[in-house]
Amino acid sequence: MSKLKGLAAGALALAALSTASAAEAETRVGLLLPYAGVYAALGEEIDAGFQLALEEAGMTEEFAIVREDTEVKPPVGLAKARKLVLEDEVDVIVGLVSSGVLGAVRDFVDGAQVPLIVANAGNDDATGSRCSKYITRVSFSNGQVNRPMGQWMYDQGIRKVYTLAPDYAAGRQMVGAFAEAFRQAGGEIVGEDFTPFRKTQDFGPYLTKAKAAGPDAIFVFYAGGEAISFVKQYDSFGIKADIPLYGSGFLTSPLYVNAEGPAAEGVVTALHYVPTIDTPENRAFVEAFRARTDRAPSEYAVQGYDAGRALIEAVKSGADSREALASALAKVTYTGPRGPVKIDPATNNIVQNIYVYETIKGDGGLTQKIVGTVEAVADAPNGCKL
C-alpha cells in the first residue's frame, strides 16, 4: 500500500485530518461523507463508528485519513473522489451517504480501480446492474431493507397500503421494493405519492390524499429532517389515530427519533440494525459507542464501524495493493453488532438480518422493541456480473 509522500505542504494540510502521522501510516483512507448540511449528522455518525473500529483494533497508527465533504451533491462528490485518488493518492475510499453521489462516482472508482467501501448509500444498481469488483457495500441496499416488510405486513393481516417517499432514486427504490414484495404476497397498493425531495415542508395534502384512499396502513421512506417533519405531521393531522404507519427504519432512526417525540410511538419499521439487539457483540458495541460519544449508536454508526472492521480484516489478510484490498474486502465475514454479516460474492453487497421493530416509550426516552427478524437477507444479482 502507498505511504504518505511527505511533501511539506501536504503534510501540514493533512495533519488535522489524519489519525496517523505520515511517517507511521501504512494505508491511506479517504473518508468521503457529508460533513455539512442536511445529512451532516449522518456523516459524523459514520465517522465516529469508523474511528471506534480502528481504536478497538489498536490500529489508528496504521491508517492516515483524509476527509472530504460531498455536500450531498453528485458533482461535488465526484470531484472530491477524484481529488482523493489523484492528488491524495488514497488506497481506499470509505463513505458515501447519498445514492445520487454513489451513482456519480461509480464509473470513476471502477475505472481508477480504487476500492470503495460504501458505508451508507443504498443505490440498488451499485451492487446490481452497475456493480463493480472495486465496490463493496457494508450498509444495505434500498431493496434489501424494505423488501422483507412486504411479506411481513401481509402476514399481519394488512391487505391495502398507500406509499409515500421523496422523489429521488433512493425514495423510489425503497418503496418500490416494498410494493413489489407486498403485491407478490397478495396485497394491494391503493395509491402512491412522491414528494419533492428536500423541498416539502407541508405533508398535509399528501396525508389527506392517503387517508382518502382508505388503506389499512401507510408505508413510507423518509430520513433525516424530512422524517422528523413527516412523523410529527402524521400525528398532528390526526391520521395516526385511524391508520397505522409503517416504513423503512430510517423513518424512526435512533439518531433523531427523540426529535420526533411521542408522534413516533407505535410506528413500526424495518432496518438492519437497532441498538436494542440483545447479543454480546451488540451490547459491547453500544457500551463502547456510548463511552465515546455519550449517546446510543444508530444504524449509521454501525455502518461506519463495520466499514472499519471490514477494512481492518482486509488489511490483516495481507492485502498490499488496491487490487488485493478490493479482493480481500469481498471475502470478509464475521459476527458484529448487527449479527452475522458477510459479503455476497455474486454482488459485493452485504448479507444481513433485517429487524422489524416498534418505537416505544422507554425509561430513558424512546426505544426500539424488536417484533420480528428476517435472517440472512441477500439481494438477487439483478444484472450484476463481477
C-alpha positions as CSV (number, residue, x, y, z in Angstrom):
1,M,0.0,0.0,0.0
2,S,1.2,3.5,-0.7
3,K,3.0,5.5,2.1
4,L,2.2,9.2,2.7
5,K,4.5,11.1,0.4
6,G,5.7,13.7,3.0
7,L,5.5,16.8,0.9
8,A,5.7,19.7,3.4
9,A,2.6,21.5,2.3
10,G,0.6,18.3,2.0
11,A,1.7,17.1,5.4
12,L,0.7,20.3,7.1
13,A,-2.7,20.2,5.4
14,L,-3.4,16.6,6.4
15,A,-2.1,16.9,10.0
16,A,-5.5,17.9,11.3
17,L,-7.3,15.3,9.1
18,S,-5.3,12.2,9.8
19,T,-5.4,9.6,12.6
20,A,-1.8,8.7,12.0
21,S,1.3,10.6,11.1
22,A,2.7,10.5,7.6
23,A,5.7,8.5,8.8
24,E,3.7,5.8,10.5
25,A,0.7,5.3,8.4
26,E,0.6,2.3,6.0
27,T,-2.8,2.7,4.4
28,R,-4.3,6.0,3.2
29,V,-8.1,6.2,3.6
30,G,-10.3,8.8,2.0
31,L,-13.5,9.4,4.1
32,L,-16.0,10.8,1.6
33,L,-19.0,11.9,3.6
34,P,-21.4,14.9,4.1
35,Y,-19.9,17.0,6.9
36,A,-22.2,20.0,6.5
37,G,-25.9,20.5,5.5
38,V,-28.9,18.2,5.8
39,Y,-27.0,14.9,6.2
40,A,-24.1,16.2,8.3
41,A,-25.3,14.3,11.4
42,L,-25.2,11.0,9.3
43,G,-21.7,11.7,8.1
44,E,-20.5,12.5,11.6
45,E,-22.1,9.3,13.0
46,I,-20.5,7.1,10.3
47,D,-17.1,8.8,11.0
48,A,-17.5,8.1,14.8
49,G,-18.3,4.4,14.2
50,F,-15.3,4.1,11.8
51,Q,-12.9,5.7,14.3
52,L,-14.2,3.4,17.1
53,A,-13.4,0.3,15.0
54,L,-9.8,1.5,14.4
55,E,-9.4,2.3,18.1
56,E,-10.8,-1.1,19.3
57,A,-8.4,-2.9,17.0
58,G,-5.5,-0.7,18.2
59,M,-4.8,0.3,14.6
60,T,-5.2,4.0,14.5
61,E,-1.5,4.4,13.8
62,E,-1.7,2.3,10.7
63,F,-4.1,4.5,8.8
64,A,-3.9,8.0,7.5
65,I,-7.3,9.5,7.0
66,V,-8.2,12.3,4.6
67,R,-11.7,13.7,5.0
68,E,-13.7,15.3,2.2
69,D,-17.3,16.7,2.2
70,T,-19.6,15.5,-0.6
71,E,-22.1,18.3,0.3
72,V,-24.7,15.6,-0.8
73,K,-24.2,16.8,-4.4
74,P,-23.2,14.3,-7.1
75,P,-20.9,16.6,-9.0
76,V,-19.1,17.6,-5.8
77,G,-18.9,14.0,-4.6
78,L,-17.3,13.1,-8.0
79,A,-14.8,16.0,-7.8
80,K,-13.8,15.1,-4.2
81,A,-13.4,11.4,-5.2
82,R,-11.1,12.4,-8.0
83,K,-9.1,14.6,-5.6
84,L,-8.7,11.8,-3.1
85,V,-7.4,9.4,-5.7
86,L,-5.4,11.6,-8.0
87,E,-4.0,14.2,-5.5
88,D,-4.1,12.5,-2.1
89,E,-3.3,9.0,-3.5
90,V,-5.6,7.2,-1.1
91,D,-5.6,3.4,-1.2
92,V,-9.3,3.1,-0.4
93,I,-12.4,5.3,-0.2
94,V,-14.9,4.8,2.6
95,G,-18.3,6.5,3.0
96,L,-21.0,7.9,0.7
97,V,-24.4,8.7,2.2
98,S,-26.3,9.8,-0.9
99,S,-27.4,7.2,-3.6
100,G,-27.0,10.0,-6.1
101,V,-23.4,10.6,-5.1
102,L,-22.7,6.9,-5.3
103,G,-24.1,6.8,-8.8
104,A,-21.9,9.7,-9.8
105,V,-18.6,8.3,-8.5
106,R,-19.3,4.7,-9.7
107,D,-17.6,4.9,-13.1
108,F,-14.6,6.8,-11.7
109,V,-13.7,4.4,-8.9
110,D,-14.3,1.4,-11.2
111,G,-12.1,2.9,-13.9
112,A,-9.4,4.0,-11.5
113,Q,-9.5,0.6,-9.8
114,V,-9.7,2.0,-6.3
115,P,-11.6,0.0,-3.7
116,L,-14.7,1.8,-2.4
117,I,-16.4,0.7,0.9
118,V,-19.9,2.0,0.8
119,A,-21.0,2.9,4.4
120,N,-24.5,4.1,3.7
121,A,-25.7,4.8,0.1
122,G,-28.2,2.1,-0.8
123,N,-28.4,2.6,-4.6
124,D,-29.6,-0.8,-5.8
125,D,-27.7,-0.5,-9.1
126,A,-24.3,-0.2,-7.4
127,T,-24.5,-3.9,-6.4
128,G,-26.8,-4.8,-9.2
129,S,-26.7,-3.8,-12.9
130,R,-23.8,-1.4,-12.3
131,C,-21.8,-3.4,-9.8
132,S,-18.0,-3.4,-9.7
133,K,-15.4,-5.6,-8.1
134,Y,-14.0,-2.4,-6.6
135,I,-17.2,-1.5,-4.8
136,T,-18.1,-3.4,-1.6
137,R,-21.2,-2.3,0.4
138,V,-21.3,-2.9,4.2
139,S,-24.5,-0.9,4.8
140,F,-27.6,-2.0,2.9
141,S,-29.3,-1.8,-0.5
142,N,-32.5,0.1,-0.8
143,G,-34.4,-3.0,-1.8
144,Q,-32.8,-5.2,0.9
145,V,-34.2,-3.2,3.9
146,N,-37.7,-2.8,2.5
147,R,-38.5,-6.0,0.6
148,P,-39.0,-8.1,3.8
149,M,-41.7,-5.8,5.0
150,G,-43.9,-6.7,2.1
151,Q,-44.4,-10.3,3.2
152,W,-44.3,-9.4,7.0
153,M,-47.0,-6.8,6.8
154,Y,-49.2,-9.1,4.7
155,D,-48.7,-11.8,7.3
156,Q,-50.0,-9.4,10.0
157,G,-53.3,-9.2,8.1
158,I,-52.7,-5.9,6.2
159,R,-54.2,-6.0,2.7
160,K,-54.3,-2.4,1.4
161,V,-51.4,0.0,1.6
162,Y,-50.7,3.6,0.5
163,T,-47.0,4.5,-0.1
164,L,-45.1,7.8,0.2
165,A,-41.5,8.8,-0.4
166,P,-39.3,11.7,-1.5
167,D,-38.9,11.9,-5.3
168,Y,-35.3,10.7,-5.9
169,A,-33.6,7.5,-6.6
170,A,-33.5,6.1,-3.1
171,G,-37.1,7.0,-2.4
172,R,-38.4,5.3,-5.4
173,Q,-36.2,2.2,-4.9
174,M,-37.2,1.9,-1.2
175,V,-40.9,2.0,-1.6
176,G,-40.7,0.2,-5.0
177,A,-39.1,-2.8,-3.3
178,F,-41.7,-2.9,-0.6
179,A,-44.6,-2.5,-3.1
180,E,-43.3,-5.3,-5.3
181,A,-43.0,-7.7,-2.4
182,F,-46.4,-6.7,-0.9
183,R,-48.1,-7.3,-4.2
184,Q,-46.3,-10.7,-4.6
185,A,-47.6,-11.6,-1.1
186,G,-51.2,-10.8,-2.2
187,G,-51.6,-7.3,-1.1
188,E,-52.8,-4.2,-3.0
189,I,-51.1,-0.8,-3.3
190,V,-54.1,1.6,-3.3
191,G,-52.1,4.7,-4.1
192,E,-48.7,6.3,-4.1
193,D,-47.1,9.7,-4.0
194,F,-43.6,11.1,-4.3
195,T,-42.9,14.4,-2.6
196,P,-40.3,16.9,-3.8
197,F,-37.0,15.9,-2.2
198,R,-35.7,18.3,0.4
199,K,-38.4,20.8,-0.6
200,T,-41.6,19.5,1.1
201,Q,-42.4,21.2,4.3
202,D,-46.2,20.6,4.4
203,F,-47.1,17.0,4.1
204,G,-50.8,17.8,4.8
205,P,-52.1,17.4,1.2
206,Y,-50.3,14.1,0.7
207,L,-51.6,12.7,4.0
208,T,-55.1,13.8,3.3
209,K,-54.9,12.1,-0.1
210,A,-53.5,8.9,1.5
211,K,-56.3,8.8,4.1
212,A,-59.0,9.3,1.5
213,A,-57.7,6.2,-0.3
214,G,-58.9,4.1,2.6
215,P,-55.7,1.9,3.2
216,D,-55.2,-0.5,6.1
217,A,-51.8,1.1,6.5
218,I,-49.4,3.7,5.2
219,F,-45.8,2.7,4.3
220,V,-43.2,5.4,3.8
221,F,-39.5,6.1,3.4
222,Y,-38.2,9.4,4.8
223,A,-34.9,10.1,6.5
224,G,-33.3,13.0,8.5
225,G,-35.2,16.2,8.7
226,E,-37.9,15.0,6.4
227,A,-38.5,12.0,8.6
228,I,-38.9,14.2,11.7
229,S,-41.4,16.5,9.9
230,F,-43.4,13.7,8.4
231,V,-43.8,11.7,11.6
232,K,-44.9,14.8,13.5
233,Q,-47.4,15.9,10.8
234,Y,-48.8,12.4,10.5
235,D,-49.7,12.7,14.2
236,S,-50.8,16.3,14.2
237,F,-53.1,15.8,11.2
238,G,-54.9,13.1,13.2
239,I,-54.1,10.3,10.8
240,K,-52.2,8.3,13.4
241,A,-55.4,7.6,15.3
242,D,-57.0,5.9,12.2
243,I,-54.3,4.4,10.0
244,P,-51.1,2.8,11.4
245,L,-47.8,4.0,10.0
246,Y,-45.1,1.6,8.7
247,G,-41.9,2.2,6.9
248,S,-38.2,1.9,6.3
249,G,-36.4,2.1,9.6
250,F,-34.7,5.4,8.7
251,L,-38.1,6.9,9.5
252,T,-37.5,6.4,13.2
253,S,-33.7,6.2,13.3
254,P,-32.3,6.2,16.9
255,L,-30.2,9.1,15.7
256,Y,-33.2,11.5,15.6
257,V,-36.2,9.6,16.9
258,N,-36.3,11.7,20.1
259,A,-36.8,14.8,18.0
260,E,-40.0,13.2,16.7
261,G,-41.2,12.7,20.2
262,P,-44.5,11.0,21.1
263,A,-45.6,11.1,17.5
264,A,-43.2,8.2,16.8
265,E,-44.6,5.9,19.4
266,G,-46.3,2.9,17.8
267,V,-44.7,3.4,14.4
268,V,-43.4,0.0,13.0
269,T,-40.4,0.0,10.7
270,A,-37.7,-2.4,9.5
271,L,-33.9,-1.9,9.4
272,H,-30.6,-3.9,9.5
273,Y,-29.7,-2.5,13.0
274,V,-31.2,-1.1,16.2
275,P,-29.3,-0.6,19.4
276,T,-31.6,-3.0,21.3
277,I,-30.3,-6.1,19.6
278,D,-29.6,-8.4,22.5
279,T,-26.3,-10.1,21.7
280,P,-22.9,-9.9,23.4
281,E,-21.4,-8.2,20.3
282,N,-24.0,-5.5,20.2
283,R,-24.0,-4.9,24.0
284,A,-20.3,-4.4,23.9
285,F,-20.6,-2.1,20.8
286,V,-23.3,0.0,22.4
287,E,-21.3,0.4,25.6
288,A,-18.2,1.4,23.7
289,F,-20.0,3.9,21.5
290,R,-21.8,5.5,24.4
291,A,-18.5,5.9,26.2
292,R,-17.0,7.6,23.2
293,T,-20.0,9.8,22.2
294,D,-22.4,9.8,25.2
295,R,-25.2,8.6,23.0
296,A,-26.6,5.3,21.7
297,P,-25.4,4.2,18.3
298,S,-27.6,4.4,15.2
299,E,-27.6,2.3,12.1
300,Y,-25.2,5.0,10.6
301,A,-22.8,4.4,13.5
302,V,-22.7,0.6,13.0
303,Q,-22.3,1.1,9.2
304,G,-19.2,3.2,9.9
305,Y,-18.0,0.7,12.5
306,D,-18.4,-2.2,10.1
307,A,-16.7,-0.3,7.3
308,G,-13.7,0.0,9.6
309,R,-14.0,-3.7,10.7
310,A,-14.1,-4.8,7.0
311,L,-11.1,-2.6,6.1
312,I,-9.1,-3.9,9.1
313,E,-9.9,-7.5,8.3
314,A,-8.8,-7.0,4.7
315,V,-5.5,-5.3,5.7
316,K,-4.8,-8.1,8.2
317,S,-5.3,-10.6,5.5
318,G,-2.1,-9.3,3.9
319,A,-3.6,-7.2,1.1
320,D,-0.8,-5.0,-0.1
321,S,-2.3,-3.2,-3.2
322,R,-5.6,-1.7,-4.2
323,E,-6.4,-4.8,-6.3
324,A,-5.6,-7.1,-3.4
325,L,-7.6,-4.9,-1.0
326,A,-10.7,-5.0,-3.2
327,S,-10.5,-8.8,-3.5
328,A,-10.0,-9.2,0.3
329,L,-13.0,-7.0,1.1
330,A,-15.2,-9.3,-0.8
331,K,-14.2,-12.2,1.4
332,V,-14.8,-10.5,4.8
333,T,-17.2,-12.3,7.2
334,Y,-17.7,-12.0,10.9
335,T,-20.4,-11.6,13.6
336,G,-20.8,-8.0,14.7
337,P,-23.2,-5.7,16.4
338,R,-26.0,-6.2,13.8
339,G,-25.5,-10.0,13.8
340,P,-23.8,-12.3,11.3
341,V,-22.5,-10.4,8.2
342,K,-20.8,-11.5,5.1
343,I,-20.3,-10.1,1.6
344,D,-22.2,-11.9,-1.2
345,P,-19.7,-12.9,-3.9
346,A,-22.3,-12.5,-6.6
347,T,-22.9,-8.8,-5.9
348,N,-20.4,-7.5,-3.3
349,N,-23.4,-6.4,-1.3
350,I,-23.7,-7.3,2.4
351,V,-25.9,-10.2,3.6
352,Q,-27.5,-9.5,6.9
353,N,-30.5,-9.8,9.2
354,I,-33.4,-7.3,8.8
355,Y,-35.2,-6.4,12.1
356,V,-38.8,-5.3,12.3
357,Y,-39.2,-3.0,15.3
358,E,-41.8,-0.8,17.0
359,T,-40.8,2.5,18.5
360,I,-42.0,2.6,22.2
361,K,-41.5,4.7,25.2
362,G,-38.7,3.5,27.5
363,D,-37.2,4.7,30.8
364,G,-34.7,7.0,29.1
365,G,-36.8,8.1,26.2
366,L,-38.0,6.4,23.0
367,T,-36.5,3.0,22.3
368,Q,-36.9,0.1,19.9
369,K,-38.9,-3.2,20.5
370,I,-37.9,-5.9,18.0
371,V,-41.1,-7.6,16.9
372,G,-39.7,-9.7,14.0
373,T,-36.4,-10.8,12.4
374,V,-35.8,-11.9,8.8
375,E,-32.5,-13.6,8.8
376,A,-29.6,-13.5,6.2
377,V,-31.4,-11.3,3.7
378,A,-29.5,-11.1,0.3
379,D,-30.2,-9.4,-3.0
380,A,-30.5,-11.3,-6.2
381,P,-27.7,-10.3,-8.7
382,N,-30.1,-8.1,-10.6
383,G,-27.8,-7.9,-13.6
384,C,-24.5,-7.9,-11.6
385,K,-21.6,-9.7,-13.3
386,L,-18.4,-9.4,-11.3
